[in-house]
Amino acid sequence: NAGWFFSFARYNRKPPAPSEIRLPYSHPTGIAPEGNNILITDWYTQALYTHNTADFSITSVASLPEDSPAALAASADAIWLQTASGAIEKRQKAPGVKLLAKIRTGRADIAGICHDGLYFWIAYNDNTLSKRLPNDSLAELGRYPYPGKKIAAFACDTRFLWAADEGLKTLVKLSLDEPQTLLSSSEI
């Protein structure tokens, strides 16, 4: 029956993606894309949650009982966690997120971490940016002054560094090659 088919096709459409998603945990500290998934850390539950991007369902949960995660980044070969004590952990991407290396930075005042596809970056609360090799020692390649007022959150992609600046109340865009130079800012 053609009428039934037309009616079914017209009224049985896939619902649009939600504009807001409620997380089943309340203290997220980091977010990173990982293939068809989104990884989110939560400091209160001390866990790494893997969400499917199609429906945001939780596909896995990895417990991190040693230290509370304070930030998260992902590279091609590893997951990187900043702990509340200031250590950076390099972890395997497989289920269970096995600890591969724990790097003590000597500082607990880290505002955020990210991986730009080539280098690992650390933003410190004293407005210093540190460019590092993503190896088991995070060898520092350079240290740069942040050109804004106060880093509240930090991220990067393969072209730029991004900072939410609570002093300027802006989203700041920085060059990977010259991070001490502010490229642009947008009020938030």
LUMKEBA-433187 format. One record per residue: residue number from 1; x, y, z of N, C-alpha, C, O in turn. Coordinates in steps of 0.02 Angstrom, whole numbers, padded with zeros to 5 digits. Example, Ala and Ser with C-alpha at 12.3 -4.5 7.8 and 13.67 -1.06 7.14 Angstrom:
[1 [00660 -00284 00390] [00615 -00225 00390] [00660 -00165 00390] [00712 -00166 00423]];
[2 [00642 -00112 00354] [00684 -00053 00357] [00645 00002 00394] [00670 00057 00402]];
end
This chain:
[1 [00042 -00059 00000] [00000 00000 00000] [00045 00062 00000] [00084 00072 00047]];
[2 [00039 00103 -00052] [00081 00162 -00060] [00067 00215 -00007] [00113 00249 00015]];
[3 [00004 00222 00015] [-00013 00271 00066] [00021 00256 00132] [00045 00302 00165]];
[4 [00023 00193 00151] [00057 00175 00213] [00131 00190 00209] [00159 00217 00257]];
[5 [00163 00174 00152] [00234 00187 00145] [00249 00261 00149] [00296 00281 00183]];
[6 [00208 00303 00114] [00218 00375 00115] [00210 00402 00186] [00250 00443 00209]];
[7 [00159 00380 00220] [00146 00402 00289] [00202 00381 00336] [00224 00421 00378]];
[8 [00226 00320 00329] [00279 00294 00372] [00343 00334 00360] [00377 00355 00408]];
[9 [00360 00346 00297] [00422 00382 00280] [00418 00455 00303] [00468 00483 00324]];
[10 [00359 00485 00300] [00351 00555 00319] [00353 00565 00394] [00383 00614 00418]];
[11 [00321 00521 00432] [00313 00532 00504] [00362 00491 00547] [00364 00500 00608]];
[12 [00400 00448 00517] [00448 00408 00555] [00519 00431 00539] [00560 00394 00512]];
[13 [00533 00494 00555] [00599 00522 00542] [00642 00519 00604] [00618 00518 00660]];
[14 [00706 00517 00591] [00754 00516 00645] [00751 00584 00681] [00753 00636 00650]];
[15 [00745 00582 00748] [00741 00645 00784] [00808 00683 00779] [00861 00653 00774]];
[16 [00805 00750 00781] [00867 00788 00777] [00910 00777 00839] [00885 00759 00892]];
[17 [00975 00789 00832] [01020 00782 00889] [01002 00834 00942] [00983 00890 00926]];
[18 [01007 00816 01005] [00990 00864 01058] [01040 00922 01059] [01098 00913 01043]];
[19 [01016 00981 01078] [01060 01039 01082] [01096 01041 01149] [01145 01077 01158]];
[20 [01070 01002 01197] [01101 00999 01263] [01099 00927 01287] [01049 00892 01278]];
[21 [01154 00905 01318] [01158 00837 01343] [01176 00840 01417] [01224 00873 01436]];
[22 [01137 00806 01458] [01151 00803 01529] [01200 00746 01543] [01189 00689 01522]];
[23 [01254 00763 01576] [01304 00712 01593] [01283 00677 01658] [01255 00709 01702]];
[24 [01297 00613 01664] [01278 00576 01724] [01330 00585 01781] [01329 00548 01830]];
[25 [01373 00634 01774] [01422 00651 01826] [01426 00727 01827] [01409 00759 01777]];
[26 [01449 00756 01881] [01441 00828 01888] [01505 00869 01894] [01501 00929 01904]];
[27 [01563 00839 01887] [01626 00876 01894] [01674 00860 01837] [01730 00837 01849]];
[28 [01654 00873 01773] [01699 00858 01718] [01759 00905 01718] [01753 00964 01733]];
[29 [01817 00877 01702] [01879 00917 01703] [01915 00918 01636] [01960 00960 01626]];
[30 [01897 00874 01590] [01931 00873 01526] [01889 00841 01473] [01847 00798 01488]];
[31 [01899 00861 01411] [01863 00832 01355] [01911 00827 01296] [01950 00872 01283]];
[32 [01907 00771 01259] [01950 00761 01201] [01914 00716 01151] [01883 00666 01171]];
[33 [01918 00732 01086] [01890 00687 01035] [01936 00627 01026] [01997 00633 01031]];
[34 [01905 00570 01011] [01943 00509 01000] [01905 00466 00950] [01863 00425 00969]];
[35 [01920 00475 00885] [01885 00437 00833] [01811 00453 00834] [01792 00512 00828]];
[36 [01768 00402 00840] [01696 00412 00844] [01672 00421 00915] [01612 00413 00929]];
[37 [01717 00437 00960] [01700 00445 01030] [01723 00512 01057] [01764 00546 01027]];
[38 [01695 00530 01113] [01717 00588 01152] [01738 00562 01220] [01700 00525 01252]];
[39 [01798 00581 01242] [01822 00561 01308] [01811 00619 01356] [01825 00677 01339]];
[40 [01787 00605 01416] [01778 00656 01467] [01802 00628 01534] [01785 00572 01553]];
[41 [01842 00668 01569] [01864 00648 01636] [01822 00685 01688] [01798 00741 01675]];
[42 [01813 00654 01745] [01775 00684 01800] [01817 00676 01864] [01836 00620 01881]];
[43 [01830 00730 01899] [01874 00726 01958] [01840 00694 02018] [01872 00661 02057]];
[44 [01775 00704 02025] [01740 00678 02084] [01736 00601 02081] [01750 00568 02131]];
[45 [01717 00574 02024] [01713 00501 02017] [01780 00470 02001] [01787 00409 02001]];
[46 [01830 00511 01987] [01897 00489 01968] [01893 00437 01912] [01917 00381 01919]];
[47 [01862 00458 01857] [01851 00412 01802] [01859 00446 01734] [01853 00507 01728]];
[48 [01872 00405 01684] [01874 00426 01615] [01814 00393 01580] [01810 00332 01577]];
[49 [01769 00434 01554] [01709 00410 01520] [01718 00415 01445] [01742 00466 01420]];
[50 [01699 00363 01409] [01700 00363 01336] [01627 00366 01313] [01587 00322 01330]];
[51 [01611 00418 01275] [01543 00428 01249] [01543 00419 01174] [01589 00441 01139]];
[52 [01492 00385 01148] [01481 00378 01076] [01456 00446 01050] [01410 00475 01079]];
[53 [01485 00471 00996] [01464 00536 00970] [01395 00535 00938] [01363 00587 00932]];
[54 [01372 00477 00916] [01307 00473 00884] [01249 00488 00932] [01204 00526 00915]];
[55 [01252 00459 00992] [01197 00470 01039] [01221 00490 01109] [01180 00498 01155]];
[56 [01285 00499 01117] [01318 00518 01179] [01309 00467 01235] [01317 00484 01294]];
[57 [01293 00406 01217] [01289 00353 01268] [01359 00336 01292] [01408 00344 01256]];
[58 [01364 00314 01354] [01428 00294 01382] [01445 00224 01357] [01407 00177 01368]];
[59 [01502 00217 01324] [01523 00152 01298] [01573 00118 01344] [01579 00056 01344]];
[60 [01609 00157 01385] [01654 00127 01434] [01671 00178 01488] [01667 00238 01478]];
[61 [01691 00151 01546] [01713 00192 01602] [01777 00161 01629] [01779 00101 01644]];
[62 [01829 00201 01635] [01892 00177 01663] [01903 00214 01729] [01903 00275 01732]];
[63 [01914 00175 01782] [01926 00204 01848] [01998 00229 01852] [02044 00197 01828]];
[64 [02006 00287 01884] [02072 00317 01893] [02082 00331 01968] [02083 00389 01989]];
[65 [02089 00278 02008] [02088 00287 02081] [02151 00318 02112] [02149 00340 02169]];
[66 [02206 00321 02074] [02269 00345 02103] [02268 00420 02118] [02293 00441 02169]];
[67 [02239 00459 02072] [02240 00532 02079] [02182 00560 02038] [02163 00532 01987]];
[68 [02154 00615 02061] [02098 00646 02025] [02122 00679 01961] [02171 00716 01962]];
[69 [02088 00666 01905] [02107 00698 01842] [02085 00772 01842] [02029 00788 01862]];
[70 [02130 00815 01820] [02115 00887 01818] [02110 00913 01746] [02081 00966 01735]];
[71 [02138 00877 01698] [02133 00896 01627] [02147 00835 01584] [02172 00784 01609]];
[72 [02130 00840 01520] [02135 00783 01474] [02156 00807 01405] [02135 00861 01383]];
[73 [02197 00768 01372] [02216 00779 01302] [02225 00711 01269] [02238 00662 01304]];
[74 [02219 00709 01204] [02230 00647 01167] [02277 00659 01110] [02273 00711 01076]];
[75 [02322 00612 01099] [02367 00614 01041] [02354 00552 01000] [02310 00512 01016]];
[76 [02391 00543 00946] [02379 00486 00902] [02391 00419 00937] [02358 00370 00922]];
[77 [02437 00418 00985] [02455 00355 01016] [02439 00349 01090] [02451 00297 01120]];
[78 [02413 00403 01121] [02403 00400 01194] [02349 00448 01217] [02328 00494 01181]];
[79 [02328 00437 01278] [02285 00483 01315] [02328 00515 01368] [02366 00480 01402]];
[80 [02323 00579 01376] [02364 00616 01425] [02318 00645 01478] [02269 00678 01462]];
[81 [02335 00632 01541] [02295 00659 01596] [02339 00703 01639] [02396 00685 01656]];
[82 [02313 00760 01657] [02345 00801 01708] [02310 00783 01773] [02249 00784 01777]];
[83 [02349 00768 01825] [02319 00750 01889] [02315 00812 01934] [02348 00862 01922]];
[84 [02275 00807 01986] [02268 00862 02034] [02334 00881 02067] [02343 00938 02087]];
[85 [02379 00832 02073] [02444 00846 02104] [02494 00878 02056] [02549 00896 02077]];
[86 [02475 00885 01992] [02519 00917 01944] [02558 00870 01900] [02593 00892 01855]];
[87 [02552 00805 01911] [02587 00757 01868] [02549 00750 01802] [02488 00761 01799]];
[88 [02586 00732 01750] [02555 00717 01685] [02563 00643 01674] [02618 00616 01678]];
[89 [02507 00609 01659] [02509 00537 01647] [02496 00523 01573] [02449 00549 01543]];
[90 [02539 00481 01545] [02530 00457 01477] [02499 00388 01484] [02527 00344 01517]];
[91 [02440 00378 01453] [02404 00315 01460] [02388 00285 01392] [02378 00320 01343]];
[92 [02385 00219 01391] [02368 00181 01332] [02295 00195 01313] [02253 00207 01356]];
[93 [02281 00195 01248] [02213 00209 01225] [02165 00150 01230] [02105 00159 01222]];
[94 [02190 00092 01243] [02147 00032 01246] [02104 00033 01309] [02117 00072 01354]];
[95 [02053 -00009 01311] [02012 -00013 01372] [02057 -00026 01434] [02103 -00066 01431]];
[96 [02041 00008 01487] [02081 00001 01548] [02131 00057 01555] [02158 00067 01610]];
[97 [02145 00093 01502] [02193 00149 01500] [02254 00139 01544] [02266 00177 01591]];
[98 [02292 00087 01528] [02353 00069 01566] [02402 00127 01568] [02414 00160 01517]];
[99 [02430 00139 01627] [02479 00192 01637] [02544 00174 01601] [02573 00121 01615]];
[100 [02567 00216 01556] [02629 00205 01519] [02687 00245 01549] [02744 00221 01551]];
[101 [02672 00306 01571] [02724 00349 01601] [02691 00400 01646] [02635 00424 01632]];
[102 [02725 00418 01699] [02702 00471 01744] [02758 00522 01749] [02812 00507 01773]];
[103 [02744 00582 01726] [02795 00634 01722] [02780 00687 01775] [02725 00716 01776]];
[104 [02827 00698 01818] [02820 00751 01869] [02845 00816 01839] [02903 00821 01819]];
[105 [02803 00865 01836] [02822 00930 01806] [02854 00976 01857] [02884 01026 01839]];
[106 [02848 00958 01921] [02876 01001 01973] [02830 01058 01991] [02846 01100 02034]];
[107 [02772 01060 01958] [02725 01115 01971] [02654 01086 01974] [02636 01042 01934]];
[108 [02614 01112 02020] [02544 01091 02025] [02497 01145 01999] [02436 01136 02001]];
[109 [02524 01201 01976] [02483 01258 01954] [02469 01256 01879] [02478 01306 01845]];
[110 [02447 01199 01855] [02434 01190 01783] [02361 01211 01768] [02314 01186 01800]];
[111 [02354 01256 01720] [02287 01278 01699] [02256 01232 01647] [02195 01227 01643]];
[112 [02298 01197 01607] [02272 01152 01557] [02327 01121 01515] [02385 01144 01516]];
[113 [02309 01069 01478] [02355 01034 01434] [02321 01023 01366] [02260 01022 01362]];
[114 [02362 01014 01315] [02334 00994 01250] [02390 00966 01206] [02449 00973 01221]];
[115 [02369 00933 01152] [02414 00905 01103] [02392 00930 01035] [02335 00920 01015]];
[116 [02438 00964 00999] [02419 00995 00935] [02428 00949 00874] [02423 00971 00817]];
[117 [02443 00886 00886] [02455 00839 00833] [02530 00825 00824] [02549 00775 00795]];
[118 [02571 00871 00850] [02643 00863 00846] [02676 00874 00914] [02720 00835 00934]];
[119 [02655 00926 00949] [02685 00943 01014] [02633 00942 01070] [02573 00947 01059]];
[120 [02659 00934 01130] [02618 00935 01191] [02628 01003 01223] [02684 01029 01227]];
[121 [02573 01033 01246] [02574 01100 01275] [02548 01098 01347] [02500 01062 01362]];
[122 [02579 01138 01390] [02555 01147 01458] [02546 01222 01470] [02592 01261 01456]];
[123 [02488 01241 01494] [02475 01310 01513] [02476 01313 01589] [02440 01276 01622]];
[124 [02516 01358 01616] [02521 01365 01689] [02480 01425 01712] [02468 01472 01674]];
[125 [02459 01424 01775] [02419 01477 01804] [02457 01544 01809] [02425 01596 01817]];
[126 [02523 01543 01804] [02561 01606 01806] [02569 01636 01736] [02613 01677 01724]];
[127 [02526 01614 01688] [02525 01639 01619] [02589 01622 01581] [02617 01664 01545]];
[128 [02612 01561 01590] [02669 01534 01552] [02644 01476 01511] [02605 01434 01535]];
[129 [02666 01472 01448] [02651 01416 01404] [02714 01377 01392] [02767 01406 01378]];
[130 [02710 01311 01397] [02767 01268 01388] [02755 01220 01330] [02706 01182 01330]];
[131 [02800 01221 01281] [02796 01177 01222] [02843 01118 01234] [02901 01127 01251]];
[132 [02817 01056 01226] [02856 00997 01244] [02849 00942 01191] [02802 00940 01152]];
[133 [02898 00898 01191] [02894 00837 01150] [02846 00788 01185] [02848 00782 01246]];
[134 [02803 00754 01148] [02757 00706 01179] [02789 00639 01191] [02764 00587 01169]];
[135 [02845 00638 01228] [02879 00576 01244] [02870 00560 01318] [02833 00596 01353]];
[136 [02902 00509 01342] [02893 00487 01411] [02923 00534 01463] [02913 00525 01523]];
[137 [02961 00585 01441] [02988 00634 01488] [02960 00704 01477] [02973 00749 01516]];
[138 [02922 00713 01423] [02895 00778 01404] [02950 00831 01403] [02944 00884 01434]];
[139 [03002 00817 01366] [03059 00864 01360] [03035 00932 01335] [03002 00937 01284]];
[140 [03053 00984 01372] [03031 01051 01355] [03071 01079 01297] [03133 01076 01297]];
[141 [03035 01107 01248] [03066 01137 01189] [03067 01213 01193] [03110 01246 01164]];
[142 [03019 01241 01229] [03015 01314 01235] [02965 01335 01288] [02919 01298 01305]];
[143 [02977 01395 01314] [02932 01424 01365] [02916 01495 01341] [02960 01533 01322]];
[144 [02851 01512 01344] [02828 01575 01316] [02782 01611 01365] [02744 01578 01401]];
[145 [02784 01677 01366] [02736 01714 01407] [02668 01715 01372] [02664 01726 01312]];
[146 [02615 01705 01411] [02548 01709 01384] [02530 01783 01377] [02539 01821 01426]];
[147 [02505 01806 01319] [02493 01877 01308] [02428 01905 01338] [02415 01965 01332]];
[148 [02388 01863 01370] [02326 01887 01399] [02333 01903 01473] [02387 01920 01496]];
[149 [02277 01898 01510] [02277 01913 01581] [02277 01852 01626] [02319 01846 01670]];
[150 [02230 01804 01615] [02223 01747 01660] [02192 01688 01623] [02134 01692 01602]];
[151 [02230 01634 01614] [02205 01575 01579] [02158 01537 01626] [02177 01518 01681]];
[152 [02096 01527 01603] [02047 01488 01641] [02039 01418 01613] [02027 01371 01650]];
[153 [02046 01412 01547] [02042 01347 01512] [02087 01350 01452] [02100 01404 01424]];
[154 [02112 01292 01431] [02162 01290 01378] [02150 01230 01333] [02134 01176 01356]];
[155 [02156 01241 01267] [02147 01187 01217] [02187 01205 01155] [02212 01261 01149]];
[156 [02194 01157 01110] [02226 01171 01046] [02200 01124 00993] [02169 01072 01008]];
[157 [02212 01142 00931] [02199 01099 00875] [02263 01097 00833] [02316 01117 00858]];
[158 [02260 01075 00772] [02321 01068 00732] [02346 01135 00704] [02398 01137 00672]];
[159 [02308 01190 00716] [02328 01255 00689] [02338 01309 00741] [02377 01355 00731]];
[160 [02302 01304 00799] [02303 01359 00847] [02301 01334 00919] [02280 01277 00932]];
[161 [02323 01377 00964] [02312 01368 01036] [02252 01412 01054] [02243 01466 01025]];
[162 [02211 01388 01100] [02151 01426 01121] [02151 01431 01197] [02167 01383 01232]];
[163 [02133 01489 01222] [02128 01499 01294] [02065 01538 01310] [02050 01588 01278]];
[164 [02029 01515 01360] [01974 01555 01388] [02008 01598 01441] [02035 01572 01490]];
[165 [02005 01663 01432] [02040 01709 01476] [01989 01742 01522] [01948 01782 01500]];
[166 [01993 01725 01587] [01944 01753 01634] [01958 01826 01650] [01912 01862 01670]];
[167 [02019 01849 01642] [02035 01919 01653] [02009 01964 01598] [01982 02018 01611]];
[168 [02017 01942 01535] [01992 01979 01477] [01919 01963 01461] [01886 02000 01425]];
[169 [01894 01908 01489] [01827 01881 01474] [01820 01870 01399] [01770 01889 01368]];
[170 [01871 01837 01370] [01873 01823 01299] [01900 01753 01285] [01932 01722 01327]];
[171 [01886 01730 01225] [01918 01670 01198] [01976 01695 01157] [01967 01733 01109]];
[172 [02036 01675 01174] [02098 01699 01143] [02125 01647 01095] [02128 01587 01111]];
[173 [02146 01669 01036] [02175 01626 00985] [02249 01644 00978] [02267 01702 00969]];
[174 [02293 01593 00983] [02365 01603 00980] [02395 01559 00926] [02368 01506 00909]];
[175 [02451 01582 00898] [02487 01544 00848] [02528 01488 00880] [02555 01498 00935]];
[176 [02532 01431 00848] [02574 01377 00872] [02648 01395 00866] [02689 01373 00906]];
[177 [02665 01435 00816] [02735 01454 00804] [02758 01512 00848] [02816 01515 00867]];
[178 [02712 01557 00865] [02728 01615 00907] [02674 01623 00960] [02634 01670 00956]];
[179 [02672 01579 01009] [02617 01581 01058] [02617 01642 01104] [02568 01654 01138]];
[180 [02671 01680 01104] [02673 01741 01144] [02636 01798 01109] [02629 01852 01138]];
[181 [02612 01787 01047] [02577 01838 01009] [02503 01821 01005] [02485 01767 00981]];
[182 [02461 01867 01027] [02389 01858 01023] [02366 01870 00951] [02377 01924 00924]];
[183 [02334 01821 00920] [02309 01829 00852] [02242 01862 00851] [02230 01908 00811]];
[184 [02197 01840 00895] [02131 01871 00898] [02098 01851 00964] [02120 01805 00999]];
[185 [02045 01887 00980] [02006 01870 01040] [01933 01887 01027] [01918 01934 00991]];
[186 [01889 01848 01056] [01817 01858 01049] [01786 01858 01119] [01800 01814 01160]];
[187 [01744 01907 01132] [01713 01913 01198] [01667 01853 01211] [01630 01830 01167]];
[188 [01671 01828 01273] [01628 01771 01292] [01585 01791 01351] [01545 01750 01374]];
end
